[in-house]
Amino acid sequence: MKLDVIKLDASPAGSIELDDAIFGLEPRADILHRVVRWQLAKRQAGTHSTLGKSEVSYSTKKIVRQKGSGGARHGSRKSPTFRHGGTYKGPVPRSHAHDLTKKFRALGLKHALSAKAQASQIVVVDEAALTEGKTKALAAVLKGLGWKRALVIDGAAVDANFARAAQNIEGIDVLPSVGANVYDILRRDTLVLTKAGVEALEARLK
């Protein structure tokens, strides 16, 4: 797959050949769904918690004698049947993360890149670098290019000025190639790759 390369001022900067084994697959929604679920499950805090019968701070005095009252044989007001009692089988802090093999995660990334390529939502730029980290300057550049919701993936390292300028622009994310992931790729309308980013992704996924 061949794509044109542009500079940040929208002027042409040649072309680049994308590997069909990475950018030319037929995207499968089930693979993308599994990888996104794996990512979001890892992010989930899992801090939800309730107090059980043994954790509630309440009187431990036996309510009524065991026999002869004509009522139920209650032993504690901490019982879930009473107001302010403990919760029965309530949520407890836990991790929601589950396993997904490294090969499957790599396959998911390939399908995400292929989905963007098939939708013509990939733009390749010569480099994502600025002389100064000014948000106003980058906002003017992005407006000229028409990028409103974009993910920019650079090579091994991101230009510090570009990253600083993009911090305050809503809808624009900047990541090094090692941080490229399925969820962030799919949630943005435009995927912007630098030439160094393409080389790094192809080296990572081959």
N, CA and C of each residue as an Amber inpcrd file, in Angstrom:
protein
   618
   0.8530000  -1.1840000   0.0000000   0.0000000   0.0000000   0.0000000
   0.8930000   1.2390000   0.0000000   0.6170000   2.1400000  -0.9400000
   1.4270000   3.3380000  -1.0760000   0.6250000   4.5550000  -0.6440000
   1.2260000   5.4040000   0.2060000   0.5660000   6.6250000   0.6630000
   1.4840000   7.8150000   0.4510000   0.8670000   8.9680000   0.2010000
   1.6370000  10.2050000   0.0780000   2.0810000  10.6700000   1.4580000
   3.2390000  11.2920000   1.5070000   3.7700000  11.8650000   2.7400000
   3.6930000  13.3800000   2.6220000   3.2410000  14.0210000   3.6940000
   3.1480000  15.4780000   3.6970000   3.9390000  16.0600000   4.8610000
   4.1750000  17.3530000   4.8100000   4.7700000  18.0660000   5.9340000
   3.6470000  18.7250000   6.7290000   3.9840000  19.2980000   7.8710000
   2.9600000  19.9250000   8.7000000   2.3380000  21.1610000   8.0500000
   3.0070000  21.7090000   7.0460000   2.4130000  22.8420000   6.3230000
   1.6030000  22.3730000   5.1230000   1.3330000  21.0450000   5.0670000
   0.5160000  20.4050000   4.0130000   1.2200000  20.2910000   2.6750000
   2.4800000  20.6500000   2.5800000   3.2150000  20.5030000   1.3270000
   3.6560000  19.0490000   1.1570000   3.7460000  18.5570000  -0.0950000
   4.1260000  17.1550000  -0.3220000   5.5720000  16.8820000   0.0650000
   5.8060000  15.6540000   0.5380000   7.1630000  15.2580000   0.9450000
   7.4550000  13.8410000   0.4740000   6.9820000  13.5050000  -0.7240000
   7.2410000  12.1790000  -1.2760000   6.1420000  11.1840000  -0.9570000
   6.4970000   9.9200000  -0.9120000   5.5300000   8.8550000  -0.6320000
   6.2080000   7.7550000   0.1760000   5.3890000   6.8490000   0.7000000
   5.9080000   5.7510000   1.5170000   5.1110000   4.4840000   1.2200000
   5.7800000   3.3580000   1.2940000   5.1440000   2.0630000   1.0680000
   4.8400000   1.4190000   2.4200000   3.5550000   1.1390000   2.6690000
   3.1370000   0.5060000   3.9190000   3.0480000  -1.0000000   3.7320000
   3.4750000  -1.7410000   4.7180000   3.4760000  -3.2090000   4.6570000
   2.0400000  -3.7350000   4.6910000   1.6700000  -4.4960000   3.6590000
   0.3110000  -5.0420000   3.5850000   0.0210000  -6.0540000   4.6920000
   1.0670000  -6.6650000   5.2470000   0.8720000  -7.6320000   6.3370000
   0.4490000  -6.9370000   7.6190000   0.6110000  -5.6220000   7.6700000
   0.2450000  -4.8500000   8.8660000  -0.9050000  -3.8980000   8.5850000
  -0.8760000  -3.2690000   7.4190000  -1.8750000  -2.2550000   7.0830000
  -2.8970000  -2.7310000   6.0430000  -2.7530000  -3.9520000   5.5560000
  -3.6280000  -4.4010000   4.4770000  -4.5200000  -5.5820000   4.8260000
  -4.7150000  -5.8590000   6.1140000  -5.5720000  -6.9710000   6.5180000
  -7.0490000  -6.5880000   6.4120000  -7.9070000  -7.6090000   6.3850000
  -9.3490000  -7.3660000   6.4380000  -9.7360000  -7.2710000   7.9160000
 -10.1190000  -6.0760000   8.4050000 -10.3540000  -5.9000000   9.8470000
 -11.4740000  -6.7980000  10.3670000 -11.2370000  -7.3930000  11.5250000
 -12.2460000  -8.2350000  12.1690000 -12.7020000  -7.5830000  13.4670000
 -13.9850000  -7.3130000  13.5530000 -14.5370000  -6.6170000  14.7200000
 -14.3780000  -7.4290000  15.9920000 -14.4440000  -8.7720000  15.9000000
 -14.3560000  -9.5910000  17.1070000 -12.9670000  -9.5040000  17.7420000
 -11.9280000  -9.4350000  16.9120000 -10.5630000  -9.3130000  17.4340000
 -10.3730000  -7.9480000  18.0890000 -10.8370000  -6.9020000  17.4180000
 -10.7180000  -5.5490000  17.9680000 -11.4880000  -5.4330000  19.2850000
 -12.6680000  -6.0580000  19.3340000 -13.5030000  -6.0060000  20.5410000
 -12.8030000  -6.6610000  21.7260000 -12.1870000  -7.8070000  21.4860000
 -11.5160000  -8.5260000  22.5800000 -10.3340000  -7.7360000  23.1240000
  -9.5650000  -7.1040000  22.2210000  -8.3940000  -6.3540000  22.6740000
  -8.8230000  -5.0890000  23.4240000  -9.8670000  -4.4100000  22.9380000
 -10.3590000  -3.2010000  23.6240000 -10.8870000  -3.5700000  25.0070000
 -11.6220000  -4.6770000  25.1170000 -12.1240000  -5.1190000  26.4190000
 -10.9700000  -5.4180000  27.3760000  -9.9150000  -6.0320000  26.8570000
  -8.7380000  -6.3500000  27.6780000  -8.0970000  -5.0570000  28.1850000
  -7.9750000  -4.0560000  27.3020000  -7.3760000  -2.7840000  27.7050000
  -8.2080000  -2.0760000  28.7730000  -9.5150000  -1.9920000  28.5520000
 -10.3800000  -1.2680000  29.4840000 -10.5150000  -2.0000000  30.8130000
 -10.4610000  -3.3360000  30.7750000 -10.5290000  -4.1040000  32.0250000
  -9.2910000  -3.8360000  32.8850000  -8.1310000  -3.6750000  32.2380000
  -6.9030000  -3.3740000  32.9840000  -6.9840000  -2.0000000  33.6400000
  -7.6760000  -1.0590000  32.9800000  -7.7810000   0.3010000  33.5150000
  -8.7690000   0.3960000  34.6730000  -9.7180000  -0.5190000  34.7250000
 -10.7910000  -0.4180000  35.7220000 -10.2170000  -0.4770000  37.1320000
 -10.6280000   0.4610000  37.9600000 -10.0310000   0.5780000  39.2960000
 -10.3370000  -0.6280000  40.1800000 -11.5710000  -1.0880000  40.1740000
 -11.9330000  -2.2380000  41.0070000 -11.8740000  -1.9310000  42.4870000
 -12.1650000  -0.6710000  42.8640000 -12.0860000  -0.2770000  44.2740000
 -13.4510000  -0.2820000  44.9610000 -14.4990000  -0.7350000  44.2560000
 -15.8270000  -0.7720000  44.8560000 -15.8290000  -1.7300000  46.0580000
 -16.4710000  -1.2970000  47.1380000 -16.4020000  -2.0910000  48.3590000
 -17.6230000  -1.8520000  49.2280000 -18.0680000  -2.8890000  49.9030000
 -19.1370000  -2.7780000  50.9070000 -18.7010000  -3.5220000  52.1620000
 -19.3600000  -3.2400000  53.2630000 -19.0200000  -3.8900000  54.5300000
 -19.8840000  -5.1280000  54.7330000 -19.2330000  -6.2250000  55.0370000
 -19.9550000  -7.4550000  55.3220000 -20.3470000  -7.5350000  56.7960000
 -20.9490000  -8.6310000  57.1570000 -21.4310000  -8.7990000  58.5350000
 -20.2990000  -8.6900000  59.5510000 -19.1350000  -9.1960000  59.2150000
 -18.0190000  -9.1760000  60.1620000 -17.3130000  -7.8210000  60.2210000
 -17.6310000  -6.9150000  59.2770000 -16.9280000  -5.6330000  59.2060000
 -17.7610000  -4.4550000  59.7110000 -19.0640000  -4.6420000  59.8590000
 -19.9350000  -3.5530000  60.2900000 -19.6790000  -3.2170000  61.7580000
 -19.6510000  -1.9320000  62.0680000 -19.4770000  -1.5020000  63.4600000
 -20.8540000  -1.3780000  64.1050000 -21.2150000  -2.3410000  64.9300000
 -22.5520000  -2.3700000  65.5350000 -22.4700000  -3.2080000  66.8020000
 -23.5350000  -3.1950000  67.5710000 -23.5710000  -3.9720000  68.8140000
 -23.4950000  -5.4640000  68.5070000 -22.7680000  -6.1570000  69.3650000
 -22.6760000  -7.6190000  69.2110000 -23.5870000  -8.3430000  70.2150000
 -24.3660000  -7.5680000  70.9410000 -25.2480000  -8.1630000  71.9450000
 -26.3380000  -8.9920000  71.2760000 -26.6320000 -10.1540000  71.8490000
 -27.7030000 -10.9960000  71.3180000 -29.0370000 -10.2890000  71.5570000
 -29.8710000 -10.2370000  70.5230000 -31.0860000  -9.4230000  70.5560000
 -32.1040000  -9.9550000  71.5680000 -32.4760000 -11.2020000  71.4060000
 -33.4020000 -11.8580000  72.3350000 -32.8440000 -13.2220000  72.6860000
 -33.3900000 -13.8110000  73.7170000 -32.8850000 -15.1350000  74.0860000
 -33.1600000 -16.1390000  72.9660000 -32.3980000 -17.2020000  72.9670000
 -32.4480000 -18.1760000  71.8700000 -33.8370000 -18.7960000  71.7240000
 -34.4800000 -19.1200000  72.8540000 -35.7880000 -19.8010000  72.7840000
 -36.8220000 -19.0730000  73.6370000 -38.0660000 -19.2900000  73.3050000
 -39.1460000 -18.8000000  74.1440000 -39.7260000 -17.4640000  73.7430000
 -39.1280000 -16.7530000  72.8130000 -39.6430000 -15.4320000  72.4470000
 -40.7560000 -15.5410000  71.4000000 -40.8510000 -16.6750000  70.7390000
 -41.8470000 -16.8390000  69.6800000 -41.4140000 -16.2230000  68.3590000
 -40.2070000 -15.6550000  68.3410000 -39.6980000 -15.0410000  67.1080000
 -38.4900000 -15.7880000  66.5860000 -37.8770000 -15.1940000  65.5930000
 -36.6940000 -15.8190000  64.9860000 -35.5170000 -15.7870000  65.9600000
 -34.5810000 -16.7160000  65.7670000 -33.4410000 -16.8340000  66.6770000
 -32.2820000 -15.9570000  66.1830000 -32.4650000 -14.6360000  66.2100000
 -31.4210000 -13.7240000  65.7520000 -30.2700000 -13.6820000  66.7430000
 -29.0570000 -13.6380000  66.2360000 -27.8860000 -13.6120000  67.0930000
 -27.1740000 -12.2720000  67.0900000 -27.3920000 -11.4430000  66.0490000
 -26.6540000 -10.1910000  65.9650000 -27.3900000  -9.1870000  65.0860000
 -27.2970000  -7.9170000  65.4640000 -27.8840000  -6.8710000  64.6320000
 -27.0260000  -6.5710000  63.3940000 -25.8840000  -7.2010000  63.2830000
 -25.0330000  -7.0450000  62.1030000 -25.5540000  -7.8610000  60.9150000
 -26.5590000  -8.6660000  61.1730000 -27.1210000  -9.5120000  60.1190000
 -27.6580000  -8.6670000  58.9620000 -27.5070000  -9.1230000  57.7200000
 -28.0160000  -8.3850000  56.5600000 -29.5300000  -8.1430000  56.5980000
 -30.2510000  -8.8890000  57.4400000 -31.7040000  -8.7090000  57.4970000
 -32.1050000  -7.4560000  58.2790000 -31.1700000  -6.8620000  59.0090000
 -31.4710000  -5.6710000  59.8020000 -30.9330000  -4.4110000  59.1310000
 -31.5980000  -3.3030000  59.4300000 -31.1230000  -2.0110000  58.9580000
 -29.7570000  -1.7280000  59.5720000 -28.8590000  -1.1850000  58.7720000
 -27.4630000  -0.9140000  59.1470000 -26.6540000  -2.1950000  59.3160000
 -27.2160000  -3.3230000  58.9290000 -26.4590000  -4.5720000  58.9850000
 -25.4880000  -4.6720000  57.8110000 -24.7070000  -5.7280000  57.8180000
 -23.7340000  -5.9390000  56.7470000 -24.4060000  -6.3000000  55.4280000
 -23.6740000  -6.1170000  54.3360000 -24.1770000  -6.4710000  53.0090000
 -23.8410000  -7.9230000  52.7120000 -24.8010000  -8.6210000  52.1420000
 -24.5980000 -10.0330000  51.8140000 -24.0170000 -10.1530000  50.4120000
 -22.8500000 -10.7460000  50.3200000 -22.1590000 -10.9600000  49.0410000
 -22.0420000  -9.6770000  48.2160000 -21.6810000  -8.5730000  48.8750000
 -21.5000000  -7.3060000  48.1770000 -20.1670000  -7.2590000  47.4390000
 -19.9580000  -6.2050000  46.6360000 -18.6990000  -6.0930000  45.8850000
 -17.5140000  -5.8400000  46.8150000 -16.3830000  -6.4110000  46.4670000
 -15.1550000  -6.2210000  47.2370000 -14.0490000  -5.7800000  46.2750000
 -13.0220000  -5.0750000  46.7640000 -11.9340000  -4.6420000  45.8760000
 -11.2930000  -5.8210000  45.1580000 -11.1270000  -5.6840000  43.8620000
 -10.5110000  -6.7570000  43.0730000  -9.9980000  -6.1980000  41.7530000
  -9.1700000  -6.9520000  41.1140000  -8.6700000  -6.5760000  39.7920000
  -9.5840000  -7.1570000  38.7170000  -9.9310000  -6.3410000  37.7300000
 -10.7700000  -6.8030000  36.6310000  -9.9390000  -7.3000000  35.4460000
  -8.6210000  -7.2200000  35.5680000  -7.7380000  -7.5930000  34.4560000
  -7.8430000  -9.0860000  34.1490000  -7.7150000  -9.4100000  32.8840000
  -7.6710000 -10.8110000  32.4750000  -6.5560000 -10.9780000  31.4340000
  -6.1680000 -12.1910000  31.2070000  -5.0270000 -12.4650000  30.3300000
  -5.4250000 -12.4120000  28.8610000  -4.4850000 -11.9540000  28.0400000
  -4.6260000 -12.0030000  26.5880000  -3.2150000 -12.1780000  26.0390000
  -3.0180000 -13.1540000  25.1940000  -1.6620000 -13.4810000  24.7520000
  -1.0310000 -12.3370000  23.9600000   0.2830000 -12.2850000  24.0040000
   1.0270000 -11.2240000  23.3220000   0.7780000 -11.2690000  21.8070000
   0.6830000 -12.4680000  21.2490000   0.4460000 -12.6020000  19.8070000
  -0.9330000 -12.0590000  19.4230000  -1.9050000 -12.3040000  20.2760000
  -3.2550000 -11.8130000  19.9740000  -3.3140000 -10.2940000  20.0770000
  -2.6040000  -9.7330000  21.0510000  -2.5700000  -8.2740000  21.1870000
  -1.9060000  -7.6330000  19.9720000  -0.8370000  -8.2570000  19.4730000
  -0.1690000  -7.7560000  18.2700000  -1.0880000  -7.8570000  17.0580000
  -1.8450000  -8.9690000  16.9900000  -2.7970000  -9.1390000  15.8910000
  -3.8780000  -8.0600000  15.9470000  -4.3420000  -7.7380000  17.1560000
  -5.3420000  -6.6950000  17.3160000  -4.8280000  -5.3470000  16.8370000
  -3.5480000  -5.0440000  17.1250000  -2.9610000  -3.7780000  16.6800000
  -2.8830000  -3.7220000  15.1550000  -2.5400000  -4.8470000  14.5400000
  -2.5080000  -4.9070000  13.0700000  -3.8930000  -4.6480000  12.4880000
  -4.9140000  -5.2450000  13.0950000  -6.2810000  -5.0660000  12.5830000
  -6.7630000  -3.6270000  12.7910000  -6.3410000  -2.9880000  13.8830000
  -6.7110000  -1.5910000  14.1140000  -6.0750000  -0.6920000  13.0650000
  -4.7950000  -0.9250000  12.7570000  -4.1090000  -0.1420000  11.7290000
  -4.7290000  -0.3920000  10.3520000  -5.0900000  -1.6440000  10.0930000
  -5.7140000  -1.9830000   8.8120000  -7.0940000  -1.3480000   8.6800000
  -7.8340000  -1.2780000   9.8010000  -9.1620000  -0.6530000   9.7810000
  -9.0550000   0.8270000   9.4190000  -8.0460000   1.4970000   9.9710000
  -7.8410000   2.9150000   9.6540000  -7.4160000   3.0870000   8.1930000
  -6.5550000   2.1700000   7.7220000  -6.1050000   2.2510000   6.3300000
  -7.2650000   2.0070000   5.3700000  -8.1100000   1.0300000   5.6870000
  -9.2530000   0.7230000   4.8210000 -10.2440000   1.8820000   4.7770000
 -10.3650000   2.6220000   5.8830000 -11.2820000   3.7630000   5.9390000
 -10.6390000   5.0510000   5.4330000  -9.4060000   4.9500000   4.9270000
  -8.6550000   6.1250000   4.4300000  -8.5080000   7.1870000   5.5070000
  -8.2310000   6.7430000   6.7260000  -8.0900000   7.6620000   7.8580000
  -6.6610000   7.7090000   8.3880000  -5.7000000   7.2800000   7.5500000
  -4.2910000   7.3560000   7.9260000  -3.6230000   8.4810000   7.1440000
  -2.8900000   9.3160000   7.8520000  -2.1000000  10.3800000   7.2390000
  -0.6520000  10.1750000   7.6700000   0.2700000  10.2200000   6.7130000
   1.6930000  10.0710000   7.0290000   2.3670000  11.4260000   6.8570000
   3.0390000  11.8780000   7.9110000   3.7730000  13.1440000   7.8520000
   5.2710000  12.8690000   7.9210000   6.0320000  13.7960000   7.3660000
   7.4860000  13.6420000   7.3440000   8.0320000  13.5710000   8.7670000
   7.6220000  14.5310000   9.6170000   7.9830000  14.5260000  11.0310000
   7.0130000  15.4060000  11.8030000   6.8140000  15.0880000  13.0720000
   5.9430000  15.8850000  13.9400000   6.8270000  16.6240000  14.9200000
   7.3420000  17.7710000  14.4740000   8.2760000  18.5430000  15.2970000
   7.9930000  20.0310000  15.1400000   8.1630000  20.7710000  16.2170000
   7.9740000  22.2240000  16.2240000   9.2160000  22.8970000  16.7950000
   9.4400000  24.1430000  16.3700000  10.5920000  24.8780000  16.8810000
  10.3530000  25.3720000  18.3010000   9.0740000  25.5830000  18.6650000
   8.7420000  25.9890000  20.0300000   7.4180000  25.3470000  20.4370000
   7.2610000  25.0850000  21.7210000   6.0750000  24.3800000  22.2160000
   4.9030000  25.2910000  22.4760000   4.4180000  25.9640000  21.4690000
   3.3090000  26.9020000  21.6020000   2.0120000  26.2700000  21.0990000
   1.0080000  26.2060000  21.9680000  -0.2810000  25.6110000  21.5980000
  -0.9440000  26.3790000  20.4660000  -0.8390000  27.7070000  20.4910000
  -1.4710000  28.5410000  19.4680000  -0.9290000  28.2160000  18.0760000
   0.3810000  28.0150000  17.9870000   1.0030000  27.7080000  16.7000000
   0.5420000  26.3510000  16.1840000   0.5030000  25.3550000  17.0650000
   0.0730000  24.0190000  16.6360000  -1.4090000  24.0030000  16.2880000
  -2.2280000  24.7450000  17.0350000  -3.6580000  24.8000000  16.7450000
  -3.9080000  25.3550000  15.3450000  -3.1200000  26.3520000  14.9370000
  -3.2530000  26.9180000  13.5930000  -2.8640000  25.8890000  12.5320000
  -1.7990000  25.1170000  12.8260000  -1.3660000  24.0660000  11.8870000
  -2.4490000  22.9970000  11.7250000  -3.0170000  22.5460000  12.8440000
  -4.0390000  21.5020000  12.8220000  -5.3040000  21.9790000  12.1110000
  -5.6420000  23.2390000  12.2930000  -6.8210000  23.7950000  11.6230000
  -6.6230000  23.7910000  10.1130000  -5.4090000  24.1310000   9.6780000
  -5.1110000  24.1200000   8.2530000  -5.1570000  22.7180000   7.6580000
  -4.7660000  21.7220000   8.4680000  -4.7720000  20.3320000   7.9950000
  -6.1470000  19.6810000   8.1450000  -7.0160000  20.2820000   8.9590000
  -8.3530000  19.7250000   9.1550000  -8.4120000  18.5800000  10.1350000
  -7.4440000  18.5010000  11.0610000  -7.4300000  17.4240000  12.0530000
  -8.1240000  17.9080000  13.3170000  -9.2680000  17.3180000  13.6530000
 -10.0010000  17.6990000  14.8590000  -9.8670000  16.6570000  15.9660000
  -9.9870000  15.3840000  15.5800000  -9.8210000  14.2850000  16.5500000
  -8.7730000  13.3440000  15.9620000  -7.5290000  13.5310000  16.4070000
  -6.4270000  12.7950000  15.7910000  -5.4940000  12.2060000  16.8290000
  -4.9130000  11.0640000  16.4710000  -3.8620000  10.4420000  17.2750000
  -2.5810000  10.4990000  16.4630000  -1.5560000  11.1110000  17.0310000
  -0.2580000  11.2330000  16.3630000   0.6980000  10.2190000  16.9810000
   1.2230000   9.3240000  16.1530000   2.1800000   8.3230000  16.6200000
   3.5260000   8.6070000  15.9810000   4.5110000   8.8700000  16.8380000
   5.8620000   9.1830000  16.3730000   6.7470000   7.9470000  16.5030000
   8.0500000   8.1260000  16.3620000   8.9920000   7.0190000  16.4620000
   9.2560000   6.6160000  17.9000000  10.5350000   6.3380000  18.1870000
  10.8890000   5.8840000  19.5350000  10.6490000   6.9640000  20.5840000
  10.7710000   8.2300000  20.1850000  10.5560000   9.3410000  21.1150000
   9.7150000  10.4140000  20.4280000   8.9530000  11.1380000  21.2330000
   8.0970000  12.2150000  20.7250000   8.8330000  13.5390000  20.8770000
   8.7130000  14.4030000  19.8600000   9.3100000  15.7280000  19.9510000
   8.7100000  16.4810000  21.1440000   9.5680000  16.9740000  22.0360000
   9.1120000  17.6000000  23.2790000   8.2470000  18.8330000  23.0190000
   8.6260000  19.6550000  22.0440000   7.8480000  20.8590000  21.7330000
   6.4740000  20.5110000  21.1830000   6.4220000  19.5020000  20.3160000
   5.1450000  19.0890000  19.7260000   4.2230000  18.5350000  20.8140000
   4.7700000  17.7000000  21.6910000   3.9670000  17.1100000  22.7670000
   3.4620000  18.1800000  23.7180000   4.3120000  19.1680000  24.0450000
   3.9170000  20.2390000  24.9510000   2.8090000  21.0960000  24.3310000
   2.9390000  21.3800000  23.0500000   1.9400000  22.2040000  22.3710000
   0.5980000  21.4890000  22.2370000   0.6400000  20.1560000  22.1320000
  -0.5940000  19.3820000  21.9290000  -1.3370000  19.0920000  23.2230000
  -0.7000000  19.3300000  24.3710000  -1.2880000  18.9680000  25.6610000
  -2.6460000  19.6350000  25.9010000  -2.7770000  20.8770000  25.4860000
  -3.9860000  21.6420000  25.7870000  -4.9820000  21.6750000  24.6390000
  -4.7650000  20.8580000  23.6240000  -5.6840000  20.8250000  22.4900000
  -6.5910000  19.6000000  22.6320000  -7.8680000  19.8450000  22.7770000
  -8.8200000  18.7530000  22.9720000  -8.9250000  17.9020000  21.7040000
  -8.9200000  16.5940000  21.8990000  -9.0880000  15.6790000  20.7630000
  -7.7960000  15.2850000  20.0880000  -6.6560000  15.8040000  20.5570000
  -5.3650000  15.4720000  19.9580000  -4.5210000  14.7060000  20.9730000
  -4.1010000  13.5080000  20.6100000  -3.2310000  12.6930000  21.4540000
  -1.9130000  12.4570000  20.7360000  -0.8270000  12.4150000  21.4860000
   0.5040000  12.1730000  20.9160000   1.1400000  11.0240000  21.6850000
   1.6010000  10.0000000  20.9540000   2.2030000   8.8280000  21.5820000
   3.4720000   8.4180000  20.8420000   4.4520000   7.8550000  21.5540000
   5.5710000   7.2000000  20.8580000   5.0870000   5.8620000  20.2970000
   5.8660000   5.2790000  19.4190000   5.4260000   4.0370000  18.7690000
   5.1970000   2.9110000  19.7680000   5.9760000   2.9050000  20.8580000
   5.8140000   1.8440000  21.8540000   4.4800000   1.9580000  22.5770000
   3.8680000   3.1470000  22.5810000   2.5860000   3.3490000  23.2520000
   1.3820000   3.1560000  22.3530000   1.5990000   2.8160000  21.0900000
   0.4860000   2.6150000  20.1610000  -0.3980000   1.4720000  20.6380000
  -1.7030000   1.7110000  20.7150000  -2.6160000   0.6810000  21.2010000
  -3.9450000   0.7640000  20.4630000  -4.6920000  -0.3290000  20.5100000
  -5.9290000  -0.4620000  19.7320000  -6.9730000   0.5640000  20.1510000
  -7.1770000   0.7440000  21.4550000  -8.2410000   1.6240000  21.9330000
  -8.0380000   3.0610000  21.4700000  -6.8200000   3.5820000  21.6520000
  -6.5550000   4.9670000  21.2670000  -6.6170000   5.1630000  19.7560000
  -6.2140000   4.1490000  18.9890000  -6.2910000   4.2510000  17.5300000
  -7.7370000   4.3230000  17.0650000  -8.5950000   3.4830000  17.6380000
  -9.9820000   3.4180000  17.1830000 -10.8140000   4.6120000  17.6350000
 -10.4510000   5.2300000  18.7710000 -11.2920000   6.3030000  19.3110000
 -11.0720000   7.6460000  18.6290000 -10.0550000   7.7670000  17.7880000
  -9.7930000   9.0100000  17.0710000 -10.1470000   8.8590000  15.5840000
 -10.6000000   9.9540000  14.9920000 -11.0410000   9.9170000  13.5920000
  -9.8720000   9.8020000  12.6200000  -8.7380000  10.3920000  12.9640000
  -7.5810000  10.4030000  12.0690000  -6.3650000   9.8260000  12.7830000
  -5.6620000   8.9280000  12.1120000  -4.4160000   8.3760000  12.6330000
  -3.2620000   9.0100000  11.8620000  -2.4470000   9.7740000  12.5610000
  -1.3150000  10.4620000  11.9490000  -0.0380000   9.7320000  12.3360000
   0.6910000   9.2560000  11.3290000   1.9410000   8.5380000  11.5660000
   3.0950000   9.3290000  10.9690000   4.1600000   9.4460000  11.7220000
   5.3740000  10.0060000  11.1430000   6.1080000   8.8840000  10.4080000
   7.0600000   9.2480000   9.5570000   7.8280000   8.2170000   8.8410000
   8.5810000   7.3400000   9.8460000   9.0900000   7.9700000  10.9010000
   9.7750000   7.1970000  11.9440000   8.7960000   6.2920000  12.6730000
   7.5540000   6.7670000  12.8470000   6.5180000   5.9700000  13.4920000
   6.1440000   4.7430000  12.6760000   6.0610000   4.9160000  11.3550000
   5.7560000   3.7740000  10.4740000   6.8510000   2.7290000  10.5660000
   8.0980000   3.1710000  10.5020000   9.2270000   2.2350000  10.5830000
   9.2350000   1.4870000  11.9180000   8.9600000   2.2120000  13.0020000
   8.9670000   1.5920000  14.3280000   7.8270000   0.5940000  14.4840000
   6.6460000   0.9240000  13.9740000   5.4980000   0.0140000  14.0680000
   5.7400000  -1.2430000  13.2500000   6.2990000  -1.0830000  12.0460000
   6.5680000  -2.2480000  11.2000000   7.6320000  -3.1430000  11.8290000
   8.6420000  -2.5240000  12.4460000   9.6700000  -3.3150000  13.1290000
   9.0930000  -4.0390000  14.3310000   8.1500000  -3.4000000  15.0220000
   7.5390000  -3.9930000  16.2230000   6.6150000  -5.1460000  15.8720000
   5.9110000  -5.0590000  14.7580000   4.8590000  -6.0270000  14.4450000
   5.2760000  -7.1070000  13.4400000   6.4840000  -7.0180000  12.9280000
   6.9150000  -8.0400000  11.9700000   7.3090000  -9.3110000  12.7020000
